[in-house]
C-alpha cells in the first residue's frame, strides 16, 4: 500500500513514476521496500492515467452496512465472501489491494 502512496506523491509533484523513484520515496519515508509490490504497481500503471484512476475511485458509491441480522447469518455470509475472494485473482493495479 505504501508504494501506491509513493506513486501518488510522485504524480502530485510531477515526478516520473519509476521503480527507482518509488523506492527512493519509500526509503526516504522510512517505509519497508517491497520490490515485488513496486514492480506490480509500475506494471499496473503502464498505459493508464492516474487521474482516471482517481476519478473512478471517487465515484464509487459508499453503502451503509446492513442493520441487524443473526450471528449465524453473518458467519455464513463471511464464508461466502472468503470463498469468492479465493476464486477471484485480481489483475493489474487491483492486485495490490
N, CA, C and O atoms as a GROMACS GRO file, in nm:
protein
  388
    1UNK      N    1   0.082  -0.118   0.000
    1UNK     CA    2   0.000   0.000   0.000
    1UNK      C    3   0.088   0.126   0.000
    1UNK      O    4   0.053   0.227  -0.061
    2UNK      N    5   0.200   0.118   0.068
    2UNK     CA    6   0.287   0.234   0.074
    2UNK      C    7   0.340   0.272  -0.064
    2UNK      O    8   0.360   0.390  -0.092
    3UNK      N    9   0.361   0.172  -0.150
    3UNK     CA   10   0.412   0.202  -0.284
    3UNK      C   11   0.310   0.280  -0.364
    3UNK      O   12   0.347   0.362  -0.448
    4UNK      N   13   0.182   0.256  -0.340
    4UNK     CA   14   0.077   0.332  -0.407
    4UNK      C   15   0.082   0.478  -0.361
    4UNK      O   16   0.070   0.570  -0.442
    5UNK      N   17   0.099   0.497  -0.231
    5UNK     CA   18   0.111   0.633  -0.178
    5UNK      C   19   0.232   0.704  -0.240
    5UNK      O   20   0.224   0.822  -0.275
    6UNK      N   21   0.342   0.632  -0.253
    6UNK     CA   22   0.462   0.691  -0.311
    6UNK      C   23   0.437   0.730  -0.456
    6UNK      O   24   0.480   0.837  -0.500
    7UNK      N   25   0.369   0.645  -0.531
    7UNK     CA   26   0.338   0.676  -0.671
    7UNK      C   27   0.246   0.798  -0.680
    7UNK      O   28   0.265   0.883  -0.766
    8UNK      N   29   0.148   0.805  -0.591
    8UNK     CA   30   0.059   0.921  -0.591
    8UNK      C   31   0.135   1.049  -0.556
    8UNK      O   32   0.110   1.154  -0.615
    9UNK      N   33   0.227   1.039  -0.463
    9UNK     CA   34   0.308   1.155  -0.427
    9UNK      C   35   0.394   1.199  -0.544
    9UNK      O   36   0.405   1.319  -0.573
   10UNK      N   37   0.456   1.103  -0.612
   10UNK     CA   38   0.536   1.137  -0.730
   10UNK      C   39   0.449   1.202  -0.837
   10UNK      O   40   0.489   1.299  -0.901
   11UNK      N   41   0.331   1.148  -0.857
   11UNK     CA   42   0.239   1.205  -0.956
   11UNK      C   43   0.202   1.348  -0.919
   11UNK      O   44   0.203   1.438  -1.004
   12UNK      N   45   0.168   1.368  -0.793
   12UNK     CA   46   0.126   1.501  -0.745
   12UNK      C   47   0.235   1.605  -0.763
   12UNK      O   48   0.207   1.720  -0.796
   13UNK      N   49   0.360   1.564  -0.742
   13UNK     CA   50   0.471   1.658  -0.752
   13UNK      C   51   0.529   1.667  -0.893
   13UNK      O   52   0.622   1.744  -0.917
   14UNK      N   53   0.474   1.589  -0.986
   14UNK     CA   54   0.520   1.595  -1.124
   14UNK      C   55   0.641   1.508  -1.152
   14UNK      O   56   0.702   1.520  -1.258
   15UNK      N   57   0.676   1.422  -1.059
   15UNK     CA   58   0.790   1.333  -1.079
   15UNK      C   59   0.753   1.215  -1.167
   15UNK      O   60   0.636   1.181  -1.180
   16UNK      N   61   0.853   1.154  -1.225
   16UNK     CA   62   0.831   1.036  -1.310
   16UNK      C   63   0.813   0.914  -1.220
   16UNK      O   64   0.892   0.892  -1.128
   17UNK      N   65   0.710   0.836  -1.246
   17UNK     CA   66   0.681   0.719  -1.163
   17UNK      C   67   0.755   0.600  -1.221
   17UNK      O   68   0.711   0.536  -1.317
   18UNK      N   69   0.869   0.570  -1.159
   18UNK     CA   70   0.951   0.454  -1.197
   18UNK      C   71   0.976   0.372  -1.072
   18UNK      O   72   0.954   0.418  -0.960
   19UNK      N   73   1.024   0.251  -1.093
   19UNK     CA   74   1.055   0.165  -0.978
   19UNK      C   75   1.159   0.231  -0.888
   19UNK      O   76   1.146   0.230  -0.766
   20UNK      N   77   1.260   0.288  -0.949
   20UNK     CA   78   1.367   0.351  -0.871
   20UNK      C   79   1.315   0.470  -0.791
   20UNK      O   80   1.350   0.487  -0.674
   21UNK      N   81   1.230   0.552  -0.853
   21UNK     CA   82   1.177   0.669  -0.782
   21UNK      C   83   1.083   0.630  -0.669
   21UNK      O   84   1.087   0.690  -0.562
   22UNK      N   85   0.998   0.530  -0.692
   22UNK     CA   86   0.909   0.484  -0.586
   22UNK      C   87   0.992   0.429  -0.470
   22UNK      O   88   0.961   0.455  -0.353
   23UNK      N   89   1.096   0.355  -0.503
   23UNK     CA   90   1.183   0.300  -0.398
   23UNK      C   91   1.252   0.412  -0.320
   23UNK      O   92   1.266   0.402  -0.198
   24UNK      N   93   1.294   0.517  -0.387
   24UNK     CA   94   1.359   0.630  -0.320
   24UNK      C   95   1.263   0.699  -0.222
   24UNK      O   96   1.301   0.734  -0.111
   25UNK      N   97   1.138   0.718  -0.266
   25UNK     CA   98   1.039   0.783  -0.181
   25UNK      C   99   1.014   0.698  -0.057
   25UNK      O  100   1.009   0.750   0.055
   26UNK      N  101   0.998   0.567  -0.076
   26UNK     CA  102   0.972   0.478   0.037
   26UNK      C  103   1.090   0.476   0.135
   26UNK      O  104   1.072   0.478   0.256
   27UNK      N  105   1.210   0.472   0.080
   27UNK     CA  106   1.330   0.471   0.164
   27UNK      C  107   1.340   0.602   0.243
   27UNK      O  108   1.372   0.601   0.362
   28UNK      N  109   1.314   0.713   0.176
   28UNK     CA  110   1.320   0.843   0.243
   28UNK      C  111   1.216   0.854   0.354
   28UNK      O  112   1.238   0.921   0.455
   29UNK      N  113   1.103   0.788   0.335
   29UNK     CA  114   0.996   0.793   0.436
   29UNK      C  115   1.018   0.692   0.548
   29UNK      O  116   0.944   0.691   0.646
   30UNK      N  117   1.118   0.606   0.532
   30UNK     CA  118   1.146   0.505   0.634
   30UNK      C  119   1.052   0.386   0.626
   30UNK      O  120   1.038   0.312   0.723
   31UNK      N  121   0.989   0.368   0.511
   31UNK     CA  122   0.895   0.256   0.493
   31UNK      C  123   0.969   0.133   0.440
   31UNK      O  124   1.078   0.143   0.384
   32UNK      N  125   0.906   0.019   0.460
   32UNK     CA  126   0.961  -0.106   0.411
   32UNK      C  127   0.948  -0.110   0.259
   32UNK      O  128   0.841  -0.078   0.205
   33UNK      N  129   1.054  -0.146   0.190
   33UNK     CA  130   1.054  -0.151   0.044
   33UNK      C  131   1.029  -0.294   0.000
   33UNK      O  132   1.108  -0.384   0.030
   34UNK      N  133   0.919  -0.315  -0.073
   34UNK     CA  134   0.885  -0.446  -0.128
   34UNK      C  135   0.897  -0.434  -0.279
   34UNK      O  136   0.807  -0.383  -0.346
   35UNK      N  137   1.009  -0.482  -0.333
   35UNK     CA  138   1.038  -0.465  -0.476
   35UNK      C  139   0.936  -0.536  -0.564
   35UNK      O  140   0.906  -0.490  -0.674
   36UNK      N  141   0.882  -0.647  -0.518
   36UNK     CA  142   0.780  -0.719  -0.595
   36UNK      C  143   0.655  -0.634  -0.608
   36UNK      O  144   0.596  -0.625  -0.715
   37UNK      N  145   0.614  -0.572  -0.498
   37UNK     CA  146   0.496  -0.486  -0.499
   37UNK      C  147   0.517  -0.365  -0.590
   37UNK      O  148   0.427  -0.325  -0.662
   38UNK      N  149   0.636  -0.309  -0.585
   38UNK     CA  150   0.667  -0.194  -0.670
   38UNK      C  151   0.662  -0.233  -0.817
   38UNK      O  152   0.608  -0.159  -0.899
   39UNK      N  153   0.717  -0.348  -0.849
   39UNK     CA  154   0.716  -0.397  -0.988
   39UNK      C  155   0.572  -0.416  -1.037
   39UNK      O  156   0.540  -0.379  -1.149
   40UNK      N  157   0.487  -0.474  -0.952
   40UNK     CA  158   0.347  -0.493  -0.988
   40UNK      C  159   0.277  -0.359  -1.007
   40UNK      O  160   0.198  -0.343  -1.100
   41UNK      N  161   0.307  -0.265  -0.922
   41UNK     CA  162   0.246  -0.133  -0.931
   41UNK      C  163   0.282  -0.066  -1.062
   41UNK      O  164   0.195  -0.016  -1.133
   42UNK      N  165   0.409  -0.064  -1.095
   42UNK     CA  166   0.455   0.001  -1.218
   42UNK      C  167   0.394  -0.068  -1.340
   42UNK      O  168   0.354  -0.002  -1.435
   43UNK      N  169   0.387  -0.201  -1.338
   43UNK     CA  170   0.325  -0.275  -1.448
   43UNK      C  171   0.176  -0.241  -1.459
   43UNK      O  172   0.123  -0.229  -1.570
   44UNK      N  173   0.109  -0.227  -1.346
   44UNK     CA  174  -0.033  -0.194  -1.346
   44UNK      C  175  -0.061  -0.052  -1.392
   44UNK      O  176  -0.170  -0.024  -1.443
   45UNK      N  177   0.035   0.036  -1.375
   45UNK     CA  178   0.016   0.175  -1.415
   45UNK      C  179   0.050   0.202  -1.561
   45UNK      O  180   0.016   0.307  -1.614
   46UNK      N  181   0.119   0.107  -1.626
   46UNK     CA  182   0.156   0.128  -1.767
   46UNK      C  183   0.030   0.142  -1.851
   46UNK      O  184  -0.061   0.060  -1.843
   47UNK      N  185   0.028   0.245  -1.931
   47UNK     CA  186  -0.084   0.267  -2.021
   47UNK      C  187  -0.209   0.321  -1.954
   47UNK      O  188  -0.315   0.327  -2.017
   48UNK      N  189  -0.198   0.362  -1.829
   48UNK     CA  190  -0.314   0.419  -1.759
   48UNK      C  191  -0.282   0.561  -1.716
   48UNK      O  192  -0.166   0.600  -1.705
   49UNK      N  193  -0.386   0.636  -1.694
   49UNK     CA  194  -0.370   0.772  -1.643
   49UNK      C  195  -0.416   0.773  -1.499
   49UNK      O  196  -0.528   0.731  -1.467
   50UNK      N  197  -0.330   0.819  -1.412
   50UNK     CA  198  -0.362   0.821  -1.269
   50UNK      C  199  -0.484   0.907  -1.243
   50UNK      O  200  -0.563   0.876  -1.153
   51UNK      N  201  -0.502   1.014  -1.318
   51UNK     CA  202  -0.620   1.099  -1.299
   51UNK      C  203  -0.749   1.018  -1.318
   51UNK      O  204  -0.845   1.035  -1.243
   52UNK      N  205  -0.749   0.930  -1.419
   52UNK     CA  206  -0.868   0.847  -1.445
   52UNK      C  207  -0.893   0.750  -1.330
   52UNK      O  208  -1.008   0.727  -1.292
   53UNK      N  209  -0.786   0.694  -1.275
   53UNK     CA  210  -0.800   0.601  -1.163
   53UNK      C  211  -0.856   0.674  -1.041
   53UNK      O  212  -0.944   0.623  -0.972
   54UNK      N  213  -0.806   0.794  -1.015
   54UNK     CA  214  -0.852   0.872  -0.901
   54UNK      C  215  -0.999   0.910  -0.919
   54UNK      O  216  -1.078   0.901  -0.825
   55UNK      N  217  -1.035   0.953  -1.040
   55UNK     CA  218  -1.174   0.990  -1.067
   55UNK      C  219  -1.268   0.872  -1.049
   55UNK      O  220  -1.374   0.885  -0.989
   56UNK      N  221  -1.229   0.756  -1.101
   56UNK     CA  222  -1.316   0.638  -1.090
   56UNK      C  223  -1.327   0.592  -0.945
   56UNK      O  224  -1.432   0.542  -0.904
   57UNK      N  225  -1.222   0.608  -0.868
   57UNK     CA  226  -1.226   0.569  -0.726
   57UNK      C  227  -1.316   0.663  -0.647
   57UNK      O  228  -1.381   0.621  -0.552
   58UNK      N  229  -1.319   0.788  -0.685
   58UNK     CA  230  -1.400   0.885  -0.610
   58UNK      C  231  -1.548   0.876  -0.646
   58UNK      O  232  -1.631   0.935  -0.576
   59UNK      N  233  -1.584   0.806  -0.753
   59UNK     CA  234  -1.724   0.793  -0.791
   59UNK      C  235  -1.787   0.663  -0.744
   59UNK      O  236  -1.905   0.640  -0.770
   60UNK      N  237  -1.712   0.578  -0.677
   60UNK     CA  238  -1.766   0.454  -0.625
   60UNK      C  239  -1.858   0.487  -0.508
   60UNK      O  240  -1.814   0.550  -0.411
   61UNK      N  241  -1.985   0.445  -0.515
   61UNK     CA  242  -2.077   0.478  -0.406
   61UNK      C  243  -2.042   0.403  -0.278
   61UNK      O  244  -2.002   0.286  -0.281
   62UNK      N  245  -2.059   0.471  -0.168
   62UNK     CA  246  -2.036   0.410  -0.038
   62UNK      C  247  -2.173   0.372   0.018
   62UNK      O  248  -2.264   0.454   0.025
   63UNK      N  249  -2.184   0.245   0.059
   63UNK     CA  250  -2.312   0.200   0.113
   63UNK      C  251  -2.298   0.173   0.261
   63UNK      O  252  -2.190   0.139   0.310
   64UNK      N  253  -2.409   0.188   0.331
   64UNK     CA  254  -2.410   0.162   0.474
   64UNK      C  255  -2.415   0.012   0.499
   64UNK      O  256  -2.468  -0.063   0.418
   65UNK      N  257  -2.360  -0.029   0.610
   65UNK     CA  258  -2.364  -0.170   0.649
   65UNK      C  259  -2.508  -0.208   0.684
   65UNK      O  260  -2.581  -0.127   0.741
   66UNK      N  261  -2.548  -0.330   0.651
   66UNK     CA  262  -2.685  -0.370   0.684
   66UNK      C  263  -2.706  -0.375   0.835
   66UNK      O  264  -2.618  -0.416   0.910
   67UNK      N  265  -2.824  -0.333   0.877
   67UNK     CA  266  -2.856  -0.332   1.019
   67UNK      C  267  -2.910  -0.467   1.062
   67UNK      O  268  -2.982  -0.533   0.987
   68UNK      N  269  -2.876  -0.507   1.182
   68UNK     CA  270  -2.932  -0.630   1.241
   68UNK      C  271  -2.877  -0.755   1.177
   68UNK      O  272  -2.778  -0.752   1.105
   69UNK      N  273  -2.946  -0.868   1.204
   69UNK     CA  274  -2.904  -0.997   1.150
   69UNK      C  275  -2.847  -1.084   1.258
   69UNK      O  276  -2.793  -1.036   1.358
   70UNK      N  277  -2.860  -1.214   1.238
   70UNK     CA  278  -2.810  -1.308   1.338
   70UNK      C  279  -2.662  -1.334   1.316
   70UNK      O  280  -2.609  -1.312   1.208
   71UNK      N  281  -2.598  -1.380   1.420
   71UNK     CA  282  -2.456  -1.411   1.411
   71UNK      C  283  -2.431  -1.525   1.314
   71UNK      O  284  -2.331  -1.524   1.242
   72UNK      N  285  -2.521  -1.623   1.310
   72UNK     CA  286  -2.505  -1.736   1.219
   72UNK      C  287  -2.514  -1.689   1.074
   72UNK      O  288  -2.437  -1.735   0.989
   73UNK      N  289  -2.605  -1.600   1.046
   73UNK     CA  290  -2.621  -1.548   0.911
   73UNK      C  291  -2.494  -1.474   0.869
   73UNK      O  292  -2.447  -1.487   0.755
   74UNK      N  293  -2.440  -1.397   0.962
   74UNK     CA  294  -2.318  -1.322   0.933
   74UNK      C  295  -2.201  -1.416   0.907
   74UNK      O  296  -2.119  -1.390   0.818
   75UNK      N  297  -2.192  -1.526   0.984
   75UNK     CA  298  -2.084  -1.622   0.963
   75UNK      C  299  -2.094  -1.685   0.824
   75UNK      O  300  -1.993  -1.703   0.755
   76UNK      N  301  -2.217  -1.719   0.784
   76UNK     CA  302  -2.238  -1.777   0.653
   76UNK      C  303  -2.200  -1.682   0.542
   76UNK      O  304  -2.140  -1.722   0.442
   77UNK      N  305  -2.236  -1.555   0.559
   77UNK     CA  306  -2.201  -1.454   0.460
   77UNK      C  307  -2.050  -1.435   0.453
   77UNK      O  308  -1.993  -1.417   0.346
   78UNK      N  309  -1.985  -1.440   0.570
   78UNK     CA  310  -1.840  -1.422   0.574
   78UNK      C  311  -1.771  -1.536   0.499
   78UNK      O  312  -1.675  -1.513   0.426
   79UNK      N  313  -1.820  -1.660   0.519
   79UNK     CA  314  -1.761  -1.774   0.448
   79UNK      C  315  -1.778  -1.759   0.297
   79UNK      O  316  -1.686  -1.788   0.221
   80UNK      N  317  -1.896  -1.714   0.255
   80UNK     CA  318  -1.920  -1.695   0.112
   80UNK      C  319  -1.827  -1.591   0.054
   80UNK      O  320  -1.774  -1.607  -0.056
   81UNK      N  321  -1.806  -1.483   0.129
   81UNK     CA  322  -1.717  -1.377   0.082
   81UNK      C  323  -1.575  -1.428   0.071
   81UNK      O  324  -1.504  -1.397  -0.025
   82UNK      N  325  -1.531  -1.507   0.170
   82UNK     CA  326  -1.395  -1.560   0.168
   82UNK      C  327  -1.377  -1.654   0.050
   82UNK      O  328  -1.273  -1.652  -0.016
   83UNK      N  329  -1.478  -1.739   0.022
   83UNK     CA  330  -1.470  -1.829  -0.092
   83UNK      C  331  -1.465  -1.752  -0.222
   83UNK      O  332  -1.391  -1.789  -0.313
   84UNK      N  333  -1.541  -1.645  -0.231
   84UNK     CA  334  -1.541  -1.563  -0.352
   84UNK      C  335  -1.406  -1.496  -0.372
   84UNK      O  336  -1.358  -1.485  -0.484
   85UNK      N  337  -1.345  -1.451  -0.263
   85UNK     CA  338  -1.213  -1.388  -0.272
   85UNK      C  339  -1.109  -1.487  -0.321
   85UNK      O  340  -1.022  -1.452  -0.400
   86UNK      N  341  -1.118  -1.612  -0.274
   86UNK     CA  342  -1.022  -1.713  -0.315
   86UNK      C  343  -1.034  -1.743  -0.463
   86UNK      O  344  -0.934  -1.770  -0.529
   87UNK      N  345  -1.156  -1.738  -0.517
   87UNK     CA  346  -1.177  -1.769  -0.657
   87UNK      C  347  -1.129  -1.657  -0.748
   87UNK      O  348  -1.081  -1.683  -0.858
   88UNK      N  349  -1.139  -1.533  -0.704
   88UNK     CA  350  -1.101  -1.420  -0.786
   88UNK      C  351  -0.951  -1.396  -0.778
   88UNK      O  352  -0.893  -1.397  -0.669
   89UNK      N  353  -0.890  -1.375  -0.891
   89UNK     CA  354  -0.749  -1.340  -0.898
   89UNK      C  355  -0.740  -1.201  -0.961
   89UNK      O  356  -0.744  -1.188  -1.084
   90UNK      N  357  -0.729  -1.096  -0.880
   90UNK     CA  358  -0.725  -0.962  -0.938
   90UNK      C  359  -0.600  -0.943  -1.022
   90UNK      O  360  -0.495  -1.001  -0.995
   91UNK      N  361  -0.614  -0.862  -1.125
   91UNK     CA  362  -0.501  -0.835  -1.214
   91UNK      C  363  -0.478  -0.686  -1.217
   91UNK      O  364  -0.560  -0.607  -1.170
   92UNK      N  365  -0.365  -0.648  -1.273
   92UNK     CA  366  -0.331  -0.506  -1.284
   92UNK      C  367  -0.313  -0.442  -1.149
   92UNK      O  368  -0.266  -0.504  -1.054
   93UNK      N  369  -0.350  -0.318  -1.141
   93UNK     CA  370  -0.331  -0.242  -1.018
   93UNK      C  371  -0.422  -0.294  -0.906
   93UNK      O  372  -0.390  -0.277  -0.788
   94UNK      N  373  -0.533  -0.356  -0.941
   94UNK     CA  374  -0.624  -0.411  -0.842
   94UNK      C  375  -0.562  -0.524  -0.761
   94UNK      O  376  -0.610  -0.552  -0.651
   95UNK      N  377  -0.459  -0.588  -0.811
   95UNK     CA  378  -0.396  -0.698  -0.739
   95UNK      C  379  -0.318  -0.653  -0.618
   95UNK      O  380  -0.277  -0.735  -0.535
   96UNK      N  381  -0.296  -0.524  -0.607
   96UNK     CA  382  -0.219  -0.472  -0.493
   96UNK      C  383  -0.305  -0.449  -0.370
   96UNK      O  384  -0.251  -0.428  -0.261
   97UNK      N  385  -0.434  -0.451  -0.384
   97UNK     CA  386  -0.522  -0.423  -0.271
   97UNK      C  387  -0.574  -0.547  -0.207
   97UNK      O  388  -0.650  -0.540  -0.111
   0.00000   0.00000   0.00000
